[in-house]
């Protein structure tokens, strides 16, 4: 009975891990725009403030916001996007914006991109 329980638990764990890994890979392969930030990061706060003051930007430019300091999955996704841009993981920081094909780093570049993309 104990052996059966261990086998069932092992199979269940394997299936859960496999499913989570497949979901993460789907996300990594997605080309949607993503704003990577760290909660409390002063440059990230500048981008957030810009977005709050210009609410139409998020209506015109659809992107996901992902906090990376508290989420291993979001951090991994940011690393994958950075690699696509030829950026080294060692020098990686926030804010970082993935526009679907390239990376923008820093509040000024991200805000300028969003202004241009939204037409404001």
N, CA, C and O atoms as CSV, one atom per row, in Angstrom:
chain,resi,resn,atom,element,x,y,z
A,1,UNK,N,N,0.823,-1.191,0.000
A,1,UNK,CA,C,0.000,0.000,0.000
A,1,UNK,C,C,0.871,1.260,0.000
A,1,UNK,O,O,0.583,2.215,-0.722
A,2,UNK,N,N,1.926,1.262,0.802
A,2,UNK,CA,C,2.839,2.402,0.883
A,2,UNK,C,C,3.558,2.592,-0.448
A,2,UNK,O,O,3.742,3.723,-0.899
A,3,UNK,N,N,3.960,1.499,-1.071
A,3,UNK,CA,C,4.646,1.568,-2.362
A,3,UNK,C,C,3.715,2.163,-3.408
A,3,UNK,O,O,4.149,2.986,-4.213
A,4,UNK,N,N,2.477,1.779,-3.416
A,4,UNK,CA,C,1.501,2.309,-4.358
A,4,UNK,C,C,1.320,3.809,-4.158
A,4,UNK,O,O,1.245,4.561,-5.129
A,5,UNK,N,N,1.250,4.242,-2.914
A,5,UNK,CA,C,1.104,5.670,-2.615
A,5,UNK,C,C,2.320,6.444,-3.108
A,5,UNK,O,O,2.175,7.537,-3.654
A,6,UNK,N,N,3.510,5.895,-2.924
A,6,UNK,CA,C,4.729,6.562,-3.381
A,6,UNK,C,C,4.742,6.666,-4.907
A,6,UNK,O,O,5.118,7.703,-5.453
A,7,UNK,N,N,4.340,5.613,-5.588
A,7,UNK,CA,C,4.303,5.619,-7.053
A,7,UNK,C,C,3.294,6.646,-7.548
A,7,UNK,O,O,3.597,7.411,-8.464
A,8,UNK,N,N,2.113,6.680,-6.968
A,8,UNK,CA,C,1.080,7.639,-7.370
A,8,UNK,C,C,1.566,9.063,-7.135
A,8,UNK,O,O,1.388,9.930,-7.990
A,9,UNK,N,N,2.171,9.304,-5.997
A,9,UNK,CA,C,2.703,10.632,-5.667
A,9,UNK,C,C,3.806,11.030,-6.648
A,9,UNK,O,O,3.862,12.179,-7.088
A,10,UNK,N,N,4.664,10.102,-6.982
A,10,UNK,CA,C,5.746,10.373,-7.931
A,10,UNK,C,C,5.219,10.721,-9.312
A,10,UNK,O,O,5.688,11.674,-9.935
A,11,UNK,N,N,4.253,9.959,-9.795
A,11,UNK,CA,C,3.657,10.223,-11.114
A,11,UNK,C,C,2.941,11.567,-11.110
A,11,UNK,O,O,3.064,12.335,-12.064
A,12,UNK,N,N,2.209,11.855,-10.067
A,12,UNK,CA,C,1.494,13.131,-9.974
A,12,UNK,C,C,2.477,14.295,-9.976
A,12,UNK,O,O,2.254,15.293,-10.662
A,13,UNK,N,N,3.558,14.176,-9.218
A,13,UNK,CA,C,4.574,15.235,-9.187
A,13,UNK,C,C,5.192,15.443,-10.559
A,13,UNK,O,O,5.386,16.579,-10.991
A,14,UNK,N,N,5.503,14.352,-11.245
A,14,UNK,CA,C,6.077,14.442,-12.583
A,14,UNK,C,C,5.135,15.165,-13.538
A,14,UNK,O,O,5.569,16.038,-14.290
A,15,UNK,N,N,3.860,14.817,-13.519
A,15,UNK,CA,C,2.891,15.433,-14.425
A,15,UNK,C,C,2.712,16.915,-14.132
A,15,UNK,O,O,2.607,17.719,-15.058
A,16,UNK,N,N,2.675,17.284,-12.867
A,16,UNK,CA,C,2.527,18.697,-12.503
A,16,UNK,C,C,3.743,19.479,-12.972
A,16,UNK,O,O,3.592,20.551,-13.557
A,17,UNK,N,N,4.947,18.968,-12.730
A,17,UNK,CA,C,6.179,19.641,-13.143
A,17,UNK,C,C,6.226,19.776,-14.666
A,17,UNK,O,O,6.572,20.835,-15.190
A,18,UNK,N,N,5.880,18.710,-15.363
A,18,UNK,CA,C,5.912,18.721,-16.826
A,18,UNK,C,C,4.942,19.773,-17.370
A,18,UNK,O,O,5.289,20.510,-18.293
A,19,UNK,N,N,3.740,19.850,-16.813
A,19,UNK,CA,C,2.731,20.803,-17.258
A,19,UNK,C,C,3.199,22.237,-17.026
A,19,UNK,O,O,3.043,23.086,-17.904
A,20,UNK,N,N,3.775,22.518,-15.848
A,20,UNK,CA,C,4.264,23.864,-15.545
A,20,UNK,C,C,5.403,24.244,-16.484
A,20,UNK,O,O,5.478,25.387,-16.936
A,21,UNK,N,N,6.271,23.315,-16.775
A,21,UNK,CA,C,7.394,23.582,-17.675
A,21,UNK,C,C,6.880,23.887,-19.085
A,21,UNK,O,O,7.385,24.799,-19.740
A,22,UNK,N,N,5.891,23.141,-19.554
A,22,UNK,CA,C,5.316,23.388,-20.877
A,22,UNK,C,C,4.635,24.754,-20.932
A,22,UNK,O,O,4.755,25.464,-21.931
A,23,UNK,N,N,3.916,25.130,-19.863
A,23,UNK,CA,C,3.267,26.444,-19.822
A,23,UNK,C,C,4.301,27.557,-19.844
A,23,UNK,O,O,4.120,28.551,-20.546
A,24,UNK,N,N,5.370,27.409,-19.095
A,24,UNK,CA,C,6.431,28.420,-19.067
A,24,UNK,C,C,7.077,28.532,-20.437
A,24,UNK,O,O,7.384,29.640,-20.879
A,25,UNK,N,N,7.290,27.417,-21.118
A,25,UNK,CA,C,7.903,27.442,-22.443
A,25,UNK,C,C,6.992,28.145,-23.443
A,25,UNK,O,O,7.483,28.881,-24.300
A,26,UNK,N,N,5.689,27.940,-23.358
A,26,UNK,CA,C,4.760,28.647,-24.239
A,26,UNK,C,C,4.895,30.151,-24.037
A,26,UNK,O,O,4.909,30.913,-25.003
A,27,UNK,N,N,4.994,30.575,-22.783
A,27,UNK,CA,C,5.143,31.991,-22.478
A,27,UNK,C,C,6.454,32.520,-23.025
A,27,UNK,O,O,6.488,33.606,-23.604
A,28,UNK,N,N,7.527,31.775,-22.852
A,28,UNK,CA,C,8.832,32.213,-23.327
A,28,UNK,C,C,8.832,32.349,-24.841
A,28,UNK,O,O,9.495,33.239,-25.373
A,29,UNK,N,N,8.114,31.502,-25.539
A,29,UNK,CA,C,8.089,31.562,-26.996
A,29,UNK,C,C,7.146,32.636,-27.527
A,29,UNK,O,O,7.156,32.925,-28.724
A,30,UNK,N,N,6.343,33.221,-26.670
A,30,UNK,CA,C,5.405,34.255,-27.077
A,30,UNK,C,C,6.163,35.521,-27.452
A,30,UNK,O,O,7.223,35.799,-26.892
A,31,UNK,N,N,5.624,36.289,-28.396
A,31,UNK,CA,C,6.307,37.524,-28.809
A,31,UNK,C,C,5.567,38.764,-28.308
A,31,UNK,O,O,5.838,39.869,-28.778
A,32,UNK,N,N,4.650,38.603,-27.375
A,32,UNK,CA,C,3.919,39.747,-26.846
A,32,UNK,C,C,4.864,40.724,-26.162
A,32,UNK,O,O,5.937,40.343,-25.696
A,33,UNK,N,N,4.455,41.985,-26.105
A,33,UNK,CA,C,5.259,42.993,-25.438
A,33,UNK,C,C,5.130,42.843,-23.926
A,33,UNK,O,O,4.049,42.580,-23.400
A,34,UNK,N,N,6.266,43.018,-23.238
A,34,UNK,CA,C,6.303,42.821,-21.791
A,34,UNK,C,C,7.144,43.917,-21.149
A,34,UNK,O,O,8.239,44.233,-21.614
A,35,UNK,N,N,6.611,44.492,-20.069
A,35,UNK,CA,C,7.339,45.440,-19.243
A,35,UNK,C,C,7.797,44.692,-17.993
A,35,UNK,O,O,6.977,44.311,-17.158
A,36,UNK,N,N,9.112,44.484,-17.869
A,36,UNK,CA,C,9.685,43.822,-16.703
A,36,UNK,C,C,10.116,44.895,-15.713
A,36,UNK,O,O,10.806,45.847,-16.077
A,37,UNK,N,N,9.704,44.733,-14.457
A,37,UNK,CA,C,10.034,45.726,-13.442
A,37,UNK,C,C,10.310,45.043,-12.108
A,37,UNK,O,O,10.010,43.865,-11.910
A,38,UNK,N,N,10.891,45.821,-11.202
A,38,UNK,CA,C,11.105,45.355,-9.842
A,38,UNK,C,C,10.358,46.280,-8.901
A,38,UNK,O,O,10.477,47.501,-9.001
A,39,UNK,N,N,9.596,45.712,-7.997
A,39,UNK,CA,C,8.817,46.525,-7.063
A,39,UNK,C,C,9.768,47.354,-6.205
A,39,UNK,O,O,10.629,46.806,-5.517
A,40,UNK,N,N,9.610,48.680,-6.250
A,40,UNK,CA,C,10.462,49.577,-5.492
A,40,UNK,C,C,11.626,50.139,-6.290
A,40,UNK,O,O,12.311,51.043,-5.812
A,41,UNK,N,N,11.864,49.642,-7.466
A,41,UNK,CA,C,12.931,50.149,-8.332
A,41,UNK,C,C,12.576,51.581,-8.749
A,41,UNK,O,O,11.504,51.797,-9.315
A,42,UNK,N,N,13.443,52.563,-8.485
A,42,UNK,CA,C,13.098,53.960,-8.780
A,42,UNK,C,C,12.879,54.254,-10.271
A,42,UNK,O,O,12.033,55.076,-10.621
A,43,UNK,N,N,13.626,53.597,-11.132
A,43,UNK,CA,C,13.439,53.823,-12.570
A,43,UNK,C,C,12.147,53.166,-13.061
A,43,UNK,O,O,11.494,53.667,-13.977
A,44,UNK,N,N,11.790,52.047,-12.444
A,44,UNK,CA,C,10.514,51.389,-12.761
A,44,UNK,C,C,9.351,52.277,-12.322
A,44,UNK,O,O,8.337,52.376,-13.013
A,45,UNK,N,N,9.509,52.916,-11.170
A,45,UNK,CA,C,8.483,53.826,-10.651
A,45,UNK,C,C,8.270,54.975,-11.638
A,45,UNK,O,O,7.138,55.420,-11.825
A,46,UNK,N,N,9.329,55.456,-12.263
A,46,UNK,CA,C,9.188,56.520,-13.268
A,46,UNK,C,C,8.303,56.071,-14.427
A,46,UNK,O,O,7.463,56.837,-14.900
A,47,UNK,N,N,8.488,54.841,-14.884
A,47,UNK,CA,C,7.654,54.317,-15.975
A,47,UNK,C,C,6.215,54.177,-15.494
A,47,UNK,O,O,5.285,54.556,-16.206
A,48,UNK,N,N,6.023,53.637,-14.296
A,48,UNK,CA,C,4.672,53.489,-13.739
A,48,UNK,C,C,3.978,54.843,-13.601
A,48,UNK,O,O,2.792,54.972,-13.906
A,49,UNK,N,N,4.716,55.844,-13.143
A,49,UNK,CA,C,4.148,57.187,-12.999
A,49,UNK,C,C,3.727,57.734,-14.360
A,49,UNK,O,O,2.652,58.319,-14.494
A,50,UNK,N,N,4.570,57.542,-15.361
A,50,UNK,CA,C,4.225,57.966,-16.718
A,50,UNK,C,C,2.940,57.289,-17.176
A,50,UNK,O,O,2.069,57.938,-17.754
A,51,UNK,N,N,2.816,55.980,-16.920
A,51,UNK,CA,C,1.626,55.236,-17.338
A,51,UNK,C,C,0.377,55.717,-16.596
A,51,UNK,O,O,-0.702,55.794,-17.183
A,52,UNK,N,N,0.520,56.037,-15.320
A,52,UNK,CA,C,-0.617,56.549,-14.548
A,52,UNK,C,C,-1.064,57.909,-15.068
A,52,UNK,O,O,-2.261,58.188,-15.130
A,53,UNK,N,N,-0.118,58.746,-15.436
A,53,UNK,CA,C,-0.430,60.084,-15.940
A,53,UNK,C,C,-0.929,60.066,-17.378
A,53,UNK,O,O,-1.531,61.037,-17.838
A,54,UNK,N,N,-0.687,58.984,-18.083
A,54,UNK,CA,C,-1.066,58.852,-19.498
A,54,UNK,C,C,-1.779,57.521,-19.704
A,54,UNK,O,O,-1.285,56.632,-20.398
A,55,UNK,N,N,-2.948,57.406,-19.089
A,55,UNK,CA,C,-3.693,56.134,-19.106
A,55,UNK,C,C,-4.021,55.634,-20.511
A,55,UNK,O,O,-4.202,54.432,-20.707
A,56,UNK,N,N,-4.099,56.519,-21.474
A,56,UNK,CA,C,-4.426,56.102,-22.842
A,56,UNK,C,C,-3.327,55.248,-23.455
A,56,UNK,O,O,-3.578,54.494,-24.395
A,57,UNK,N,N,-2.121,55.360,-22.935
A,57,UNK,CA,C,-1.010,54.580,-23.486
A,57,UNK,C,C,-1.311,53.089,-23.399
A,57,UNK,O,O,-1.134,52.364,-24.378
A,58,UNK,N,N,-1.762,52.627,-22.245
A,58,UNK,CA,C,-2.033,51.196,-22.072
A,58,UNK,C,C,-3.249,50.735,-22.870
A,58,UNK,O,O,-3.388,49.543,-23.144
A,59,UNK,N,N,-4.121,51.651,-23.242
A,59,UNK,CA,C,-5.247,51.301,-24.113
A,59,UNK,C,C,-4.775,51.128,-25.549
A,59,UNK,O,O,-5.288,50.280,-26.280
A,60,UNK,N,N,-3.801,51.929,-25.951
A,60,UNK,CA,C,-3.298,51.898,-27.327
A,60,UNK,C,C,-2.183,50.878,-27.533
A,60,UNK,O,O,-2.064,50.290,-28.608
A,61,UNK,N,N,-1.377,50.673,-26.513
A,61,UNK,CA,C,-0.240,49.759,-26.600
A,61,UNK,C,C,-0.467,48.639,-25.590
A,61,UNK,O,O,-0.369,48.855,-24.382
A,62,UNK,N,N,-0.763,47.470,-26.079
A,62,UNK,CA,C,-1.051,46.336,-25.199
A,62,UNK,C,C,0.243,45.623,-24.819
A,62,UNK,O,O,0.995,45.166,-25.680
A,63,UNK,N,N,0.485,45.539,-23.521
A,63,UNK,CA,C,1.653,44.827,-23.026
A,63,UNK,C,C,1.362,44.295,-21.639
A,63,UNK,O,O,0.468,44.764,-20.934
A,64,UNK,N,N,2.144,43.306,-21.278
A,64,UNK,CA,C,2.013,42.684,-19.963
A,64,UNK,C,C,3.045,43.292,-19.025
A,64,UNK,O,O,4.148,43.636,-19.451
A,65,UNK,N,N,2.696,43.424,-17.762
A,65,UNK,CA,C,3.626,43.902,-16.739
A,65,UNK,C,C,4.002,42.715,-15.859
A,65,UNK,O,O,3.132,42.039,-15.309
A,66,UNK,N,N,5.305,42.465,-15.728
A,66,UNK,CA,C,5.761,41.346,-14.920
A,66,UNK,C,C,6.812,41.807,-13.914
A,66,UNK,O,O,7.840,42.370,-14.291
A,67,UNK,N,N,6.547,41.565,-12.639
A,67,UNK,CA,C,7.478,41.880,-11.559
A,67,UNK,C,C,8.483,40.732,-11.474
A,67,UNK,O,O,8.089,39.567,-11.421
A,68,UNK,N,N,9.788,41.056,-11.460
A,68,UNK,CA,C,10.805,40.009,-11.536
A,68,UNK,C,C,11.563,39.756,-10.238
A,68,UNK,O,O,12.176,38.697,-10.102
A,69,UNK,N,N,11.548,40.665,-9.295
A,69,UNK,CA,C,12.330,40.477,-8.076
A,69,UNK,C,C,11.723,39.429,-7.160
A,69,UNK,O,O,12.435,38.824,-6.359
A,70,UNK,N,N,10.425,39.204,-7.262
A,70,UNK,CA,C,9.749,38.255,-6.368
A,70,UNK,C,C,9.247,37.012,-7.106
A,70,UNK,O,O,8.580,36.168,-6.509
A,71,UNK,N,N,9.560,36.893,-8.387
A,71,UNK,CA,C,9.046,35.775,-9.175
A,71,UNK,C,C,10.164,35.138,-10.004
A,71,UNK,O,O,10.715,35.765,-10.909
A,72,UNK,N,N,10.486,33.898,-9.685
A,72,UNK,CA,C,11.513,33.177,-10.451
A,72,UNK,C,C,11.078,32.971,-11.894
A,72,UNK,O,O,11.896,33.052,-12.811
A,73,UNK,N,N,9.789,32.705,-12.098
A,73,UNK,CA,C,9.287,32.476,-13.458
A,73,UNK,C,C,9.425,33.743,-14.300
A,73,UNK,O,O,9.857,33.687,-15.451
A,74,UNK,N,N,9.055,34.889,-13.718
A,74,UNK,CA,C,9.164,36.147,-14.451
A,74,UNK,C,C,10.625,36.508,-14.712
A,74,UNK,O,O,10.965,37.026,-15.776
A,75,UNK,N,N,11.483,36.231,-13.734
A,75,UNK,CA,C,12.914,36.475,-13.916
A,75,UNK,C,C,13.449,35.627,-15.056
A,75,UNK,O,O,14.206,36.121,-15.892
A,76,UNK,N,N,13.066,34.359,-15.101
A,76,UNK,CA,C,13.521,33.465,-16.170
A,76,UNK,C,C,13.041,33.967,-17.533
A,76,UNK,O,O,13.787,33.930,-18.512
A,77,UNK,N,N,11.810,34.430,-17.587
A,77,UNK,CA,C,11.282,34.956,-18.846
A,77,UNK,C,C,12.065,36.199,-19.272
A,77,UNK,O,O,12.370,36.363,-20.453
A,78,UNK,N,N,12.390,37.071,-18.320
A,78,UNK,CA,C,13.172,38.256,-18.650
A,78,UNK,C,C,14.554,37.860,-19.170
A,78,UNK,O,O,15.054,38.462,-20.121
A,79,UNK,N,N,15.166,36.867,-18.561
A,79,UNK,CA,C,16.478,36.392,-19.008
A,79,UNK,C,C,16.393,35.857,-20.431
A,79,UNK,O,O,17.265,36.128,-21.256
A,80,UNK,N,N,15.346,35.101,-20.714
A,80,UNK,CA,C,15.166,34.566,-22.074
A,80,UNK,C,C,15.018,35.692,-23.095
A,80,UNK,O,O,15.616,35.650,-24.170
A,81,UNK,N,N,14.219,36.694,-22.751
A,81,UNK,CA,C,14.041,37.835,-23.662
A,81,UNK,C,C,15.364,38.577,-23.852
A,81,UNK,O,O,15.711,38.970,-24.965
A,82,UNK,N,N,16.094,38.762,-22.759
A,82,UNK,CA,C,17.381,39.459,-22.833
A,82,UNK,C,C,18.359,38.693,-23.727
A,82,UNK,O,O,19.099,39.296,-24.504
A,83,UNK,N,N,18.357,37.388,-23.615
A,83,UNK,CA,C,19.226,36.570,-24.477
A,83,UNK,C,C,18.873,36.776,-25.944
A,83,UNK,O,O,19.756,36.843,-26.799
A,84,UNK,N,N,17.580,36.875,-26.231
A,84,UNK,CA,C,17.155,37.132,-27.614
A,84,UNK,C,C,17.711,38.455,-28.125
A,84,UNK,O,O,17.903,38.631,-29.328
A,85,UNK,N,N,17.967,39.381,-27.207
A,85,UNK,CA,C,18.497,40.700,-27.566
A,85,UNK,C,C,20.024,40.729,-27.523
A,85,UNK,O,O,20.633,41.760,-27.806
A,86,UNK,N,N,20.636,39.612,-27.174
A,86,UNK,CA,C,22.083,39.561,-27.079
A,86,UNK,C,C,22.630,40.177,-25.803
A,86,UNK,O,O,23.810,40.523,-25.740
A,87,UNK,N,N,21.788,40.319,-24.782
A,87,UNK,CA,C,22.221,40.901,-23.515
A,87,UNK,C,C,22.729,39.815,-22.574
A,87,UNK,O,O,22.208,38.700,-22.554
A,88,UNK,N,N,23.734,40.150,-21.810
A,88,UNK,CA,C,24.297,39.232,-20.836
A,88,UNK,C,C,23.447,39.228,-19.574
A,88,UNK,O,O,22.995,40.274,-19.108
A,89,UNK,N,N,23.239,38.052,-19.036
A,89,UNK,CA,C,22.475,37.912,-17.793
A,89,UNK,C,C,23.170,38.632,-16.637
A,89,UNK,O,O,22.511,39.110,-15.714
A,90,UNK,N,N,24.491,38.708,-16.688
A,90,UNK,CA,C,25.263,39.327,-15.609
A,90,UNK,C,C,24.994,40.820,-15.487
A,90,UNK,O,O,25.058,41.368,-14.386
A,91,UNK,N,N,24.698,41.483,-16.590
A,91,UNK,CA,C,24.493,42.933,-16.590
A,91,UNK,C,C,23.031,43.317,-16.716
A,91,UNK,O,O,22.712,44.456,-17.059
A,92,UNK,N,N,22.151,42.384,-16.444
A,92,UNK,CA,C,20.727,42.589,-16.652
A,92,UNK,C,C,20.089,43.296,-15.471
A,92,UNK,O,O,20.399,42.994,-14.319
A,93,UNK,N,N,19.199,44.236,-15.755
A,93,UNK,CA,C,18.487,44.945,-14.704
A,93,UNK,C,C,17.125,45.406,-15.177
A,93,UNK,O,O,16.728,45.152,-16.315
A,94,UNK,N,N,16.428,46.073,-14.311
A,94,UNK,CA,C,15.112,46.604,-14.623
A,94,UNK,C,C,15.146,48.116,-14.505
A,94,UNK,O,O,15.975,48.660,-13.775
A,95,UNK,N,N,14.271,48.793,-15.203
A,95,UNK,CA,C,13.210,48.272,-16.057
A,95,UNK,C,C,13.752,47.812,-17.411
A,95,UNK,O,O,14.710,48.366,-17.950
A,96,UNK,N,N,13.108,46.794,-17.926
A,96,UNK,CA,C,13.409,46.269,-19.253
A,96,UNK,C,C,12.070,46.065,-19.958
A,96,UNK,O,O,11.120,45.542,-19.374
A,97,UNK,N,N,12.009,46.484,-21.217
A,97,UNK,CA,C,10.777,46.344,-21.995
A,97,UNK,C,C,11.094,45.519,-23.230
A,97,UNK,O,O,11.989,45.862,-24.003
A,98,UNK,N,N,10.358,44.429,-23.412
A,98,UNK,CA,C,10.476,43.572,-24.599
A,98,UNK,C,C,9.374,44.006,-25.550
A,98,UNK,O,O,8.193,43.921,-25.211
A,99,UNK,N,N,9.744,44.470,-26.738
A,99,UNK,CA,C,8.739,44.972,-27.677
A,99,UNK,C,C,8.277,43.924,-28.675
A,99,UNK,O,O,7.566,44.243,-29.629
A,100,UNK,N,N,8.672,42.686,-28.466
A,100,UNK,CA,C,8.304,41.613,-29.381
A,100,UNK,C,C,9.483,41.143,-30.207
A,100,UNK,O,O,9.479,40.031,-30.735
A,101,UNK,N,N,10.502,42.000,-30.318
A,101,UNK,CA,C,11.692,41.602,-31.066
A,101,UNK,C,C,12.986,42.174,-30.490
A,101,UNK,O,O,14.067,41.642,-30.741
A,102,UNK,N,N,12.880,43.241,-29.729
A,102,UNK,CA,C,14.091,43.834,-29.150
A,102,UNK,C,C,13.809,44.302,-27.727
A,102,UNK,O,O,12.661,44.379,-27.289
A,103,UNK,N,N,14.897,44.612,-27.020
A,103,UNK,CA,C,14.813,45.036,-25.626
A,103,UNK,C,C,15.094,46.530,-25.509
A,103,UNK,O,O,15.974,47.069,-26.180
A,104,UNK,N,N,14.336,47.174,-24.654
A,104,UNK,CA,C,14.586,48.566,-24.289
A,104,UNK,C,C,14.932,48.556,-22.811
A,104,UNK,O,O,14.255,47.914,-22.008
A,105,UNK,N,N,15.998,49.278,-22.457
A,105,UNK,CA,C,16.471,49.268,-21.076
A,105,UNK,C,C,16.469,50.688,-20.539
A,105,UNK,O,O,16.952,51.612,-21.193
A,106,UNK,N,N,15.924,50.851,-19.348
A,106,UNK,CA,C,15.914,52.152,-18.689
A,106,UNK,C,C,14.619,52.897,-18.892
A,106,UNK,O,O,13.942,52.727,-19.906
A,107,UNK,N,N,14.279,53.723,-17.926
A,107,UNK,CA,C,13.001,54.421,-17.954
A,107,UNK,C,C,12.868,55.366,-19.143
A,107,UNK,O,O,11.799,55.425,-19.752
A,108,UNK,N,N,13.909,56.099,-19.490
A,108,UNK,CA,C,13.813,57.083,-20.579
A,108,UNK,C,C,13.523,56.403,-21.909
A,108,UNK,O,O,12.629,56.835,-22.636
A,109,UNK,N,N,14.263,55.347,-22.241
A,109,UNK,CA,C,14.039,54.648,-23.508
A,109,UNK,C,C,12.656,54.009,-23.559
A,109,UNK,O,O,11.998,54.024,-24.599
A,110,UNK,N,N,12.220,53.450,-22.443
A,110,UNK,CA,C,10.900,52.803,-22.399
A,110,UNK,C,C,9.796,53.844,-22.548
A,110,UNK,O,O,8.854,53.639,-23.314
A,111,UNK,N,N,9.898,54.947,-21.832
A,111,UNK,CA,C,8.878,56.003,-21.927
A,111,UNK,C,C,8.848,56.584,-23.331
A,111,UNK,O,O,7.769,56.804,-23.881
A,112,UNK,N,N,10.009,56.838,-23.924
A,112,UNK,CA,C,10.051,57.362,-25.300
A,112,UNK,C,C,9.408,56.388,-26.277
A,112,UNK,O,O,8.673,56.799,-27.174
A,113,UNK,N,N,9.685,55.091,-26.103
A,113,UNK,CA,C,9.084,54.068,-26.963
A,113,UNK,C,C,7.562,54.078,-26.831
A,113,UNK,O,O,6.847,54.054,-27.833
A,114,UNK,N,N,7.065,54.114,-25.583
A,114,UNK,CA,C,5.617,54.098,-25.353
A,114,UNK,C,C,4.949,55.361,-25.886
A,114,UNK,O,O,3.838,55.297,-26.412
A,115,UNK,N,N,5.609,56.501,-25.757
A,115,UNK,CA,C,5.058,57.737,-26.321
A,115,UNK,C,C,4.942,57.623,-27.828
A,115,UNK,O,O,3.907,57.956,-28.404
A,116,UNK,N,N,5.987,57.159,-28.456
A,116,UNK,CA,C,6.002,57.011,-29.909
A,116,UNK,C,C,4.966,55.998,-30.389
A,116,UNK,O,O,4.225,56.251,-31.339
A,117,UNK,N,N,4.927,54.862,-29.724
A,117,UNK,CA,C,4.015,53.783,-30.115
A,117,UNK,C,C,2.542,54.175,-29.935
A,117,UNK,O,O,1.682,53.760,-30.712
A,118,UNK,N,N,2.265,54.980,-28.900
A,118,UNK,CA,C,0.875,55.365,-28.614
A,118,UNK,C,C,0.478,56.665,-29.322
A,118,UNK,O,O,-0.701,57.014,-29.367
A,119,UNK,N,N,1.451,57.368,-29.864
A,119,UNK,CA,C,1.158,58.606,-30.584
A,119,UNK,C,C,0.928,59.797,-29.689
A,119,UNK,O,O,0.238,60.734,-30.090
A,120,UNK,N,N,1.480,59.797,-28.490
A,120,UNK,CA,C,1.307,60.974,-27.621
A,120,UNK,C,C,2.581,61.807,-27.586
A,120,UNK,O,O,2.628,62.835,-26.910
